Amino acid sequence: MGTTQPTVHAHRLPSTGRRPLRRLGAGLFTGAAASLTIALSPVVATPAHAGTTAAASTDTAPSPAADKAWQTANAQTGKAYQYGGAGPDSFDCSGLTQFAYASAGISLPHSSSGQSELGTPVDRANLAPGDLVFFYSPVSHVGIYVGNGQMVHAANESTGVEVTSVDMEGYNFARRIA
């Protein structure tokens, strides 16, 4: 009759500066040598992409539609970037904003430059959750302001949908859609 050895599946945990455990041998230990105490520290889940965390805003959206839009966009954090993607599993920048505003009953074109011509201008100092923020000249990128100086956007294939500072390089202007 054979002996079944328990298996442990390895999971990558944040480095604590301690050396990893190594298998000590293939045999069975008996007696005092068989006793082993392991102290486990709590593990905090981290997002799949660095800088990708859903935002909790302390700012107030200017309308129920804007509130629904930013929350819908924020809920997509961590999903994949795909050029031409408009959800629900992957997005490009304007596809994300289009998807978010569609959840609030507002139709937007699937183009950052087309979206940049809608709504009313908003000064950087007066941004509110749900405002669309545009980048570069000519406009070639869009995100949705989520409050606290942050925006959610479908950045690129390596980061996907993420929350970052609205003050990233290339900020141009903002528009209030609802």
Backbone as JSON Lines, residues from 0, in Angstrom:
{"i":0,"aa":"M","n":[0.85,-1.17,0.0],"ca":[0.0,0.0,0.0],"c":[0.89,1.23,0.0]}
{"i":1,"aa":"G","n":[0.67,2.13,-0.94],"ca":[1.53,3.31,-1.07],"c":[1.1,4.43,-0.15]}
{"i":2,"aa":"T","n":[2.01,5.36,0.04],"ca":[1.73,6.52,0.87],"c":[1.45,7.71,-0.04]}
{"i":3,"aa":"T","n":[0.36,8.41,0.2],"ca":[0.02,9.6,-0.58],"c":[0.63,10.81,0.07]}
{"i":4,"aa":"Q","n":[1.41,11.55,-0.69],"ca":[2.03,12.77,-0.19],"c":[1.13,13.95,-0.52]}
{"i":5,"aa":"P","n":[0.86,14.82,0.43],"ca":[0.08,16.01,0.12],"c":[0.86,16.92,-0.83]}
{"i":6,"aa":"T","n":[0.15,17.66,-1.65],"ca":[0.81,18.59,-2.56],"c":[0.4,20.01,-2.2]}
{"i":7,"aa":"V","n":[1.27,20.93,-2.49],"ca":[1.01,22.34,-2.25],"c":[1.19,23.05,-3.57]}
{"i":8,"aa":"H","n":[0.19,23.8,-3.97],"ca":[0.28,24.57,-5.2],"c":[0.9,25.92,-4.88]}
{"i":9,"aa":"A","n":[1.91,26.28,-5.63],"ca":[2.62,27.54,-5.38],"c":[1.81,28.72,-5.89]}
{"i":10,"aa":"H","n":[1.77,29.77,-5.12],"ca":[1.15,31.03,-5.51],"c":[2.16,32.12,-5.25]}
{"i":11,"aa":"R","n":[2.24,33.05,-6.16],"ca":[3.19,34.15,-6.03],"c":[2.64,35.17,-5.03]}
{"i":12,"aa":"L","n":[3.35,35.41,-3.98],"ca":[2.96,36.38,-2.96],"c":[3.94,37.55,-2.97]}
{"i":13,"aa":"P","n":[3.51,38.69,-2.49],"ca":[4.43,39.83,-2.42],"c":[5.65,39.47,-1.58]}
{"i":14,"aa":"S","n":[6.8,39.96,-2.01],"ca":[8.03,39.68,-1.29],"c":[8.04,40.36,0.08]}
{"i":15,"aa":"T","n":[8.4,39.6,1.1],"ca":[8.49,40.14,2.45],"c":[9.93,40.27,2.89]}
{"i":16,"aa":"G","n":[10.85,39.95,1.98],"ca":[12.25,40.0,2.34],"c":[12.72,38.71,2.99]}
{"i":17,"aa":"R","n":[11.81,37.77,3.24],"ca":[12.18,36.48,3.82],"c":[12.5,35.51,2.71]}
{"i":18,"aa":"R","n":[13.3,34.52,3.04],"ca":[13.64,33.49,2.07],"c":[12.46,32.53,1.91]}
{"i":19,"aa":"P","n":[12.21,32.04,0.71],"ca":[11.1,31.11,0.5],"c":[11.4,29.76,1.15]}
{"i":20,"aa":"L","n":[10.34,29.03,1.48],"ca":[10.49,27.68,2.01],"c":[10.94,26.76,0.89]}
{"i":21,"aa":"R","n":[11.78,25.81,1.22],"ca":[12.23,24.84,0.25],"c":[11.9,23.44,0.78]}
{"i":22,"aa":"R","n":[11.66,22.53,-0.12],"ca":[11.39,21.16,0.27],"c":[12.65,20.58,0.89]}
{"i":23,"aa":"L","n":[12.5,19.95,2.04],"ca":[13.66,19.45,2.77],"c":[14.05,18.04,2.36]}
{"i":24,"aa":"G","n":[13.18,17.28,1.79],"ca":[13.52,15.91,1.41],"c":[12.28,15.16,0.99]}
{"i":25,"aa":"A","n":[12.5,13.95,0.47],"ca":[11.4,13.18,-0.05],"c":[10.83,12.19,0.97]}
{"i":26,"aa":"G","n":[11.52,11.98,2.06],"ca":[11.09,10.96,3.02],"c":[10.08,11.49,4.01]}
{"i":27,"aa":"L","n":[9.55,10.6,4.82],"ca":[8.61,10.96,5.87],"c":[9.37,11.17,7.16]}
{"i":28,"aa":"F","n":[8.95,12.16,7.91],"ca":[9.53,12.41,9.23],"c":[8.6,11.84,10.28]}
{"i":29,"aa":"T","n":[9.16,11.32,11.35],"ca":[8.35,10.83,12.45],"c":[8.89,11.43,13.73]}
{"i":30,"aa":"G","n":[8.1,11.38,14.76],"ca":[8.55,11.88,16.06],"c":[8.62,13.39,16.07]}
{"i":31,"aa":"A","n":[9.58,13.92,16.83],"ca":[9.72,15.37,17.02],"c":[10.01,16.08,15.72]}
{"i":32,"aa":"A","n":[10.71,15.42,14.81],"ca":[11.05,16.06,13.54],"c":[9.82,16.27,12.66]}
{"i":33,"aa":"A","n":[8.74,15.56,12.92],"ca":[7.54,15.69,12.11],"c":[6.72,16.92,12.48]}
{"i":34,"aa":"S","n":[7.0,17.53,13.6],"ca":[6.24,18.68,14.04],"c":[6.79,19.94,13.35]}
{"i":35,"aa":"L","n":[5.92,20.68,12.72],"ca":[6.31,21.9,12.02],"c":[5.23,22.94,12.25]}
{"i":36,"aa":"T","n":[5.65,24.1,12.66],"ca":[4.71,25.2,12.87],"c":[4.95,26.24,11.79]}
{"i":37,"aa":"I","n":[3.88,26.66,11.14],"ca":[3.99,27.68,10.11],"c":[3.11,28.85,10.53]}
{"i":38,"aa":"A","n":[3.7,30.03,10.57],"ca":[2.95,31.25,10.87],"c":[2.61,31.92,9.56]}
{"i":39,"aa":"L","n":[1.34,32.16,9.31],"ca":[0.91,32.79,8.08],"c":[0.52,34.23,8.33]}
{"i":40,"aa":"S","n":[0.93,35.1,7.43],"ca":[0.55,36.5,7.5],"c":[-0.65,36.7,6.6]}
{"i":41,"aa":"P","n":[-1.51,37.67,6.92],"ca":[-2.63,37.94,6.03],"c":[-2.13,38.38,4.67]}
{"i":42,"aa":"V","n":[-2.82,37.97,3.62],"ca":[-2.46,38.34,2.26],"c":[-3.53,39.27,1.74]}
{"i":43,"aa":"V","n":[-3.1,40.37,1.17],"ca":[-4.03,41.34,0.6],"c":[-4.03,41.14,-0.9]}
{"i":44,"aa":"A","n":[-5.2,40.98,-1.48],"ca":[-5.31,40.81,-2.93],"c":[-4.88,42.09,-3.62]}
{"i":45,"aa":"T","n":[-4.14,41.94,-4.7],"ca":[-3.72,43.08,-5.49],"c":[-4.26,42.92,-6.89]}
{"i":46,"aa":"P","n":[-4.51,44.01,-7.6],"ca":[-5.04,43.91,-8.95],"c":[-4.05,43.29,-9.91]}
{"i":47,"aa":"A","n":[-4.56,42.81,-11.03],"ca":[-3.72,42.15,-12.01],"c":[-2.74,43.1,-12.67]}
{"i":48,"aa":"H","n":[-3.08,44.36,-12.76],"ca":[-2.21,45.34,-13.4],"c":[-1.83,46.4,-12.37]}
{"i":49,"aa":"A","n":[-0.56,46.78,-12.38],"ca":[-0.12,47.83,-11.46],"c":[-0.89,49.1,-11.75]}
{"i":50,"aa":"G","n":[-1.31,49.81,-10.71],"ca":[-2.02,51.05,-10.88],"c":[-3.5,50.85,-11.18]}
{"i":51,"aa":"T","n":[-3.95,49.63,-11.22],"ca":[-5.33,49.35,-11.56],"c":[-6.14,49.06,-10.31]}
{"i":52,"aa":"T","n":[-6.79,50.06,-9.81],"ca":[-7.69,49.85,-8.68],"c":[-8.93,50.68,-8.9]}
{"i":53,"aa":"A","n":[-10.05,50.11,-8.58],"ca":[-11.3,50.84,-8.71],"c":[-11.29,52.01,-7.73]}
{"i":54,"aa":"A","n":[-11.78,53.14,-8.18],"ca":[-11.76,54.34,-7.36],"c":[-13.06,54.49,-6.57]}
{"i":55,"aa":"A","n":[-12.95,55.01,-5.39],"ca":[-14.11,55.38,-4.59],"c":[-14.08,56.89,-4.47]}
{"i":56,"aa":"S","n":[-15.02,57.55,-5.1],"ca":[-14.99,59.0,-5.18],"c":[-15.67,59.65,-3.98]}
{"i":57,"aa":"T","n":[-15.08,60.75,-3.52],"ca":[-15.72,61.58,-2.52],"c":[-16.36,62.79,-3.18]}
{"i":58,"aa":"D","n":[-16.14,62.92,-4.51],"ca":[-16.75,64.0,-5.28],"c":[-18.16,63.59,-5.7]}
{"i":59,"aa":"T","n":[-18.98,64.57,-6.05],"ca":[-20.35,64.32,-6.44],"c":[-20.52,64.55,-7.93]}
{"i":60,"aa":"A","n":[-21.16,63.6,-8.61],"ca":[-21.44,63.73,-10.04],"c":[-22.5,64.8,-10.24]}
{"i":61,"aa":"P","n":[-22.47,65.51,-11.37],"ca":[-23.42,66.59,-11.62],"c":[-24.84,66.12,-11.98]}
{"i":62,"aa":"S","n":[-25.0,64.82,-12.28],"ca":[-26.31,64.31,-12.65],"c":[-26.36,62.8,-12.4]}
{"i":63,"aa":"P","n":[-27.56,62.23,-12.31],"ca":[-27.66,60.77,-12.17],"c":[-27.03,60.03,-13.34]}
{"i":64,"aa":"A","n":[-27.14,60.56,-14.56],"ca":[-26.54,59.91,-15.73],"c":[-25.01,59.9,-15.62]}
{"i":65,"aa":"A","n":[-24.42,61.02,-15.22],"ca":[-22.96,61.08,-15.05],"c":[-22.51,60.13,-13.95]}
{"i":66,"aa":"D","n":[-23.3,60.04,-12.87],"ca":[-22.98,59.14,-11.78],"c":[-22.99,57.68,-12.26]}
{"i":67,"aa":"K","n":[-24.01,57.31,-13.02],"ca":[-24.11,55.95,-13.56],"c":[-22.95,55.67,-14.51]}
{"i":68,"aa":"A","n":[-22.6,56.65,-15.35],"ca":[-21.53,56.46,-16.34],"c":[-20.18,56.23,-15.67]}
{"i":69,"aa":"W","n":[-19.8,57.07,-14.7],"ca":[-18.48,56.89,-14.1],"c":[-18.43,55.59,-13.31]}
{"i":70,"aa":"Q","n":[-19.52,55.24,-12.64],"ca":[-19.51,53.99,-11.87],"c":[-19.44,52.76,-12.78]}
{"i":71,"aa":"T","n":[-20.13,52.83,-13.92],"ca":[-20.05,51.73,-14.88],"c":[-18.64,51.6,-15.44]}
{"i":72,"aa":"A","n":[-18.03,52.71,-15.82],"ca":[-16.65,52.68,-16.32],"c":[-15.7,52.15,-15.25]}
{"i":73,"aa":"N","n":[-15.87,52.61,-14.04],"ca":[-15.01,52.2,-12.93],"c":[-15.12,50.69,-12.68]}
{"i":74,"aa":"A","n":[-16.31,50.13,-12.87],"ca":[-16.53,48.7,-12.66],"c":[-15.81,47.85,-13.71]}
{"i":75,"aa":"Q","n":[-15.32,48.46,-14.78],"ca":[-14.61,47.71,-15.83],"c":[-13.11,47.62,-15.55]}
{"i":76,"aa":"T","n":[-12.66,48.23,-14.46],"ca":[-11.25,48.23,-14.1],"c":[-10.7,46.81,-14.09]}
{"i":77,"aa":"G","n":[-9.56,46.63,-14.74],"ca":[-8.92,45.33,-14.81],"c":[-9.24,44.55,-16.07]}
{"i":78,"aa":"K","n":[-10.22,44.99,-16.84],"ca":[-10.55,44.3,-18.09],"c":[-9.53,44.64,-19.17]}
{"i":79,"aa":"A","n":[-9.52,43.83,-20.21],"ca":[-8.51,43.93,-21.25],"c":[-8.74,45.12,-22.17]}
{"i":80,"aa":"Y","n":[-7.63,45.63,-22.72],"ca":[-7.66,46.62,-23.79],"c":[-7.69,45.86,-25.12]}
{"i":81,"aa":"Q","n":[-8.54,46.32,-26.01],"ca":[-8.54,45.81,-27.39],"c":[-8.92,46.95,-28.3]}
{"i":82,"aa":"Y","n":[-8.09,47.22,-29.3],"ca":[-8.4,48.27,-30.26],"c":[-9.77,47.97,-30.88]}
{"i":83,"aa":"G","n":[-10.66,48.95,-30.85],"ca":[-12.0,48.78,-31.38],"c":[-12.97,48.15,-30.39]}
{"i":84,"aa":"G","n":[-12.47,47.75,-29.21],"ca":[-13.32,47.09,-28.22],"c":[-14.32,48.04,-27.59]}
{"i":85,"aa":"A","n":[-15.56,47.57,-27.48],"ca":[-16.62,48.39,-26.87],"c":[-17.36,47.6,-25.8]}
{"i":86,"aa":"G","n":[-16.7,46.6,-25.2],"ca":[-17.26,45.84,-24.1],"c":[-18.05,44.64,-24.55]}
{"i":87,"aa":"P","n":[-18.49,43.84,-23.64],"ca":[-18.31,44.02,-22.2],"c":[-17.01,43.43,-21.66]}
{"i":88,"aa":"D","n":[-16.25,42.69,-22.5],"ca":[-15.04,42.02,-21.99],"c":[-13.75,42.77,-22.27]}
{"i":89,"aa":"S","n":[-13.73,43.62,-23.28],"ca":[-12.53,44.39,-23.6],"c":[-12.96,45.73,-24.2]}
{"i":90,"aa":"F","n":[-12.04,46.69,-24.1],"ca":[-12.36,48.07,-24.49],"c":[-11.15,48.76,-25.1]}
{"i":91,"aa":"D","n":[-11.42,49.74,-25.96],"ca":[-10.44,50.77,-26.23],"c":[-10.94,52.01,-25.5]}
{"i":92,"aa":"C","n":[-10.23,53.12,-25.58],"ca":[-10.59,54.27,-24.74],"c":[-11.99,54.79,-25.01]}
{"i":93,"aa":"S","n":[-12.32,55.04,-26.28],"ca":[-13.64,55.58,-26.58],"c":[-14.73,54.53,-26.47]}
{"i":94,"aa":"G","n":[-14.37,53.26,-26.63],"ca":[-15.34,52.19,-26.42],"c":[-15.76,52.1,-24.97]}
{"i":95,"aa":"L","n":[-14.81,52.36,-24.06],"ca":[-15.13,52.35,-22.63],"c":[-16.09,53.49,-22.28]}
{"i":96,"aa":"T","n":[-15.8,54.7,-22.77],"ca":[-16.67,55.83,-22.46],"c":[-18.03,55.66,-23.13]}
{"i":97,"aa":"Q","n":[-18.06,55.13,-24.33],"ca":[-19.31,54.85,-25.03],"c":[-20.15,53.84,-24.24]}
{"i":98,"aa":"F","n":[-19.53,52.76,-23.78],"ca":[-20.19,51.71,-22.99],"c":[-20.74,52.29,-21.69]}
{"i":99,"aa":"A","n":[-19.93,53.11,-21.03],"ca":[-20.33,53.68,-19.74],"c":[-21.54,54.6,-19.89]}
{"i":100,"aa":"Y","n":[-21.5,55.48,-20.88],"ca":[-22.63,56.39,-21.07],"c":[-23.86,55.68,-21.62]}
{"i":101,"aa":"A","n":[-23.68,54.62,-22.4],"ca":[-24.83,53.83,-22.87],"c":[-25.59,53.24,-21.69]}
{"i":102,"aa":"S","n":[-24.86,52.88,-20.61],"ca":[-25.52,52.33,-19.42],"c":[-26.42,53.37,-18.76]}
{"i":103,"aa":"A","n":[-26.16,54.64,-19.05],"ca":[-26.96,55.74,-18.5],"c":[-27.96,56.26,-19.53]}
{"i":104,"aa":"G","n":[-28.08,55.56,-20.67],"ca":[-29.06,55.95,-21.69],"c":[-28.6,57.04,-22.64]}
{"i":105,"aa":"I","n":[-27.28,57.3,-22.7],"ca":[-26.75,58.36,-23.57],"c":[-25.84,57.73,-24.62]}
{"i":106,"aa":"S","n":[-26.11,58.03,-25.87],"ca":[-25.35,57.48,-26.98],"c":[-24.18,58.38,-27.33]}
{"i":107,"aa":"L","n":[-22.98,57.79,-27.4],"ca":[-21.78,58.52,-27.81],"c":[-21.17,57.83,-29.02]}
{"i":108,"aa":"P","n":[-20.48,58.59,-29.89],"ca":[-19.77,57.94,-30.99],"c":[-18.57,57.14,-30.47]}
{"i":109,"aa":"H","n":[-18.14,56.16,-31.24],"ca":[-16.97,55.36,-30.85],"c":[-15.72,56.01,-31.43]}
{"i":110,"aa":"S","n":[-15.42,57.2,-30.93],"ca":[-14.27,57.98,-31.38],"c":[-13.97,59.04,-30.33]}
{"i":111,"aa":"S","n":[-12.72,59.1,-29.87],"ca":[-12.38,60.12,-28.87],"c":[-12.53,61.52,-29.45]}
{"i":112,"aa":"S","n":[-12.15,61.71,-30.71],"ca":[-12.3,63.05,-31.29],"c":[-13.77,63.41,-31.47]}
{"i":113,"aa":"G","n":[-14.61,62.45,-31.84],"ca":[-16.04,62.7,-31.94],"c":[-16.66,63.02,-30.6]}
{"i":114,"aa":"Q","n":[-16.26,62.31,-29.56],"ca":[-16.76,62.57,-28.22],"c":[-16.32,63.94,-27.71]}
{"i":115,"aa":"S","n":[-15.14,64.39,-28.16],"ca":[-14.61,65.67,-27.68],"c":[-15.41,66.88,-28.15]}
{"i":116,"aa":"E","n":[-16.32,66.67,-29.08],"ca":[-17.14,67.76,-29.6],"c":[-18.51,67.83,-28.92]}
{"i":117,"aa":"L","n":[-18.79,66.93,-27.99],"ca":[-20.09,66.86,-27.33],"c":[-20.06,67.56,-25.98]}
{"i":118,"aa":"G","n":[-21.24,67.84,-25.44],"ca":[-21.34,68.4,-24.09],"c":[-20.84,69.82,-23.99]}
{"i":119,"aa":"T","n":[-20.48,70.2,-22.76],"ca":[-20.0,71.56,-22.5],"c":[-18.6,71.52,-21.91]}
{"i":120,"aa":"P","n":[-17.78,72.52,-22.19],"ca":[-16.42,72.55,-21.65],"c":[-16.43,72.64,-20.12]}
{"i":121,"aa":"V","n":[-15.43,72.02,-19.49],"ca":[-15.26,72.06,-18.03],"c":[-13.8,72.39,-17.74]}
{"i":122,"aa":"D","n":[-13.57,73.38,-16.88],"ca":[-12.2,73.68,-16.46],"c":[-11.65,72.53,-15.63]}
{"i":123,"aa":"R","n":[-10.34,72.35,-15.69],"ca":[-9.67,71.28,-14.93],"c":[-10.03,71.38,-13.45]}
{"i":124,"aa":"A","n":[-10.1,72.57,-12.9],"ca":[-10.39,72.77,-11.48],"c":[-11.83,72.42,-11.11]}
{"i":125,"aa":"N","n":[-12.72,72.31,-12.09],"ca":[-14.13,72.04,-11.82],"c":[-14.59,70.66,-12.28]}
{"i":126,"aa":"L","n":[-13.64,69.74,-12.5],"ca":[-14.02,68.39,-12.92],"c":[-14.92,67.72,-11.89]}
{"i":127,"aa":"A","n":[-15.89,66.97,-12.38],"ca":[-16.79,66.2,-11.53],"c":[-16.86,64.78,-12.1]}
{"i":128,"aa":"P","n":[-17.15,63.78,-11.25],"ca":[-17.26,62.4,-11.75],"c":[-18.23,62.31,-12.93]}
{"i":129,"aa":"G","n":[-17.78,61.61,-13.96],"ca":[-18.56,61.47,-15.18],"c":[-18.09,62.36,-16.31]}
{"i":130,"aa":"D","n":[-17.31,63.4,-16.0],"ca":[-16.79,64.27,-17.06],"c":[-15.8,63.48,-17.92]}
{"i":131,"aa":"L","n":[-15.84,63.72,-19.21],"ca":[-14.88,63.09,-20.11],"c":[-13.63,63.96,-20.17]}
{"i":132,"aa":"V","n":[-12.47,63.34,-20.05],"ca":[-11.19,64.05,-20.1],"c":[-10.44,63.6,-21.35]}
{"i":133,"aa":"F","n":[-9.93,64.57,-22.1],"ca":[-9.33,64.31,-23.4],"c":[-7.85,64.63,-23.39]}
{"i":134,"aa":"F","n":[-7.12,63.89,-24.21],"ca":[-5.67,63.98,-24.23],"c":[-5.15,64.15,-25.65]}
{"i":135,"aa":"Y","n":[-4.06,64.92,-25.73],"ca":[-3.29,65.16,-26.94],"c":[-4.0,66.13,-27.87]}
{"i":136,"aa":"S","n":[-3.23,66.64,-28.84],"ca":[-3.75,67.56,-29.83],"c":[-3.17,67.15,-31.19]}
{"i":137,"aa":"P","n":[-3.97,66.67,-32.1],"ca":[-5.42,66.51,-31.99],"c":[-5.78,65.4,-30.99]}
{"i":138,"aa":"V","n":[-7.03,65.47,-30.51],"ca":[-7.51,64.51,-29.52],"c":[-7.39,63.09,-30.06]}
{"i":139,"aa":"S","n":[-6.77,62.22,-29.22],"ca":[-6.64,60.81,-29.62],"c":[-6.8,59.86,-28.43]}
{"i":140,"aa":"H","n":[-7.21,60.4,-27.27],"ca":[-7.44,59.54,-26.1],"c":[-8.48,60.2,-25.2]}
{"i":141,"aa":"V","n":[-9.29,59.35,-24.54],"ca":[-10.34,59.84,-23.64],"c":[-10.43,58.93,-22.43]}
{"i":142,"aa":"G","n":[-10.78,59.53,-21.3],"ca":[-11.05,58.79,-20.07],"c":[-12.25,59.42,-19.39]}
{"i":143,"aa":"I","n":[-12.69,58.82,-18.3],"ca":[-13.8,59.36,-17.51],"c":[-13.28,59.73,-16.14]}
{"i":144,"aa":"Y","n":[-13.5,60.97,-15.75],"ca":[-13.09,61.42,-14.43],"c":[-13.94,60.7,-13.38]}
{"i":145,"aa":"V","n":[-13.27,60.19,-12.32],"ca":[-13.98,59.45,-11.26],"c":[-13.9,60.15,-9.91]}
{"i":146,"aa":"G","n":[-13.26,61.31,-9.87],"ca":[-13.14,62.05,-8.63],"c":[-11.78,61.9,-7.99]}
{"i":147,"aa":"N","n":[-11.51,62.74,-7.02],"ca":[-10.25,62.69,-6.26],"c":[-9.02,62.77,-7.16]}
{"i":148,"aa":"G","n":[-9.11,63.5,-8.28],"ca":[-7.96,63.65,-9.18],"c":[-7.67,62.43,-10.02]}
{"i":149,"aa":"Q","n":[-8.6,61.47,-10.08],"ca":[-8.38,60.21,-10.79],"c":[-9.33,60.07,-11.97]}
{"i":150,"aa":"M","n":[-8.92,59.26,-12.92],"ca":[-9.78,58.91,-14.05],"c":[-9.65,57.42,-14.32]}
{"i":151,"aa":"V","n":[-10.65,56.87,-14.99],"ca":[-10.57,55.48,-15.45],"c":[-10.5,55.56,-16.97]}
{"i":152,"aa":"H","n":[-9.61,54.75,-17.56],"ca":[-9.46,54.76,-19.01],"c":[-8.9,53.42,-19.48]}
{"i":153,"aa":"A","n":[-9.16,53.12,-20.73],"ca":[-8.58,51.94,-21.36],"c":[-7.28,52.41,-22.0]}
{"i":154,"aa":"A","n":[-6.19,52.15,-21.31],"ca":[-4.92,52.75,-21.68],"c":[-4.24,52.07,-22.87]}
{"i":155,"aa":"N","n":[-3.9,50.8,-22.72],"ca":[-3.2,50.08,-23.78],"c":[-3.25,48.59,-23.47]}
{"i":156,"aa":"E","n":[-2.66,47.78,-24.34],"ca":[-2.72,46.33,-24.19],"c":[-2.02,45.82,-22.93]}
{"i":157,"aa":"S","n":[-1.0,46.53,-22.47],"ca":[-0.27,46.03,-21.29],"c":[-0.95,46.4,-19.98]}
{"i":158,"aa":"T","n":[-1.75,47.46,-19.96],"ca":[-2.4,47.85,-18.7],"c":[-3.89,47.61,-18.69]}
{"i":159,"aa":"G","n":[-4.53,47.58,-19.85],"ca":[-5.98,47.4,-19.9],"c":[-6.7,48.59,-19.29]}
{"i":160,"aa":"V","n":[-7.89,48.34,-18.75],"ca":[-8.68,49.41,-18.13],"c":[-8.12,49.65,-16.74]}
{"i":161,"aa":"E","n":[-7.72,50.88,-16.47],"ca":[-7.08,51.19,-15.19],"c":[-7.51,52.56,-14.68]}
{"i":162,"aa":"V","n":[-7.27,52.77,-13.4],"ca":[-7.5,54.06,-12.76],"c":[-6.14,54.71,-12.56]}
{"i":163,"aa":"T","n":[-6.01,55.95,-13.05],"ca":[-4.75,56.69,-12.92],"c":[-5.07,58.15,-12.64]}
{"i":164,"aa":"S","n":[-4.03,58.93,-12.44],"ca":[-4.19,60.37,-12.25],"c":[-4.69,61.0,-13.53]}
{"i":165,"aa":"V","n":[-5.59,61.94,-13.4],"ca":[-6.08,62.68,-14.56],"c":[-4.97,63.59,-15.1]}
{"i":166,"aa":"D","n":[-3.95,63.82,-14.33],"ca":[-2.86,64.71,-14.72],"c":[-1.76,63.99,-15.49]}
{"i":167,"aa":"M","n":[-2.12,62.9,-16.17],"ca":[-1.1,62.22,-16.96],"c":[-0.68,63.11,-18.13]}
{"i":168,"aa":"E","n":[0.47,62.82,-18.69],"ca":[1.01,63.63,-19.77],"c":[0.03,63.7,-20.94]}
{"i":169,"aa":"G","n":[-0.12,64.87,-21.5],"ca":[-0.96,65.05,-22.68],"c":[-2.36,65.55,-22.39]}
{"i":170,"aa":"Y","n":[-2.69,65.81,-21.1],"ca":[-4.03,66.31,-20.78],"c":[-4.31,67.54,-21.62]}
{"i":171,"aa":"N","n":[-5.49,67.59,-22.24],"ca":[-5.84,68.69,-23.11],"c":[-7.03,69.48,-22.55]}
{"i":172,"aa":"F","n":[-8.2,68.83,-22.39],"ca":[-9.38,69.52,-21.87],"c":[-10.41,68.49,-21.44]}
{"i":173,"aa":"A","n":[-11.54,68.99,-20.91],"ca":[-12.63,68.11,-20.45],"c":[-13.97,68.62,-20.94]}
{"i":174,"aa":"R","n":[-14.94,67.71,-21.02],"ca":[-16.3,68.06,-21.43],"c":[-17.28,67.36,-20.49]}
{"i":175,"aa":"R","n":[-18.35,68.05,-20.16],"ca":[-19.42,67.48,-19.35],"c":[-20.53,67.02,-20.3]}
{"i":176,"aa":"I","n":[-20.83,65.74,-20.26],"ca":[-21.83,65.16,-21.16],"c":[-23.22,65.21,-20.54]}
{"i":177,"aa":"A","n":[-23.31,64.96,-19.25],"ca":[-24.63,64.94,-18.58],"c":[-24.53,65.6,-17.21]}
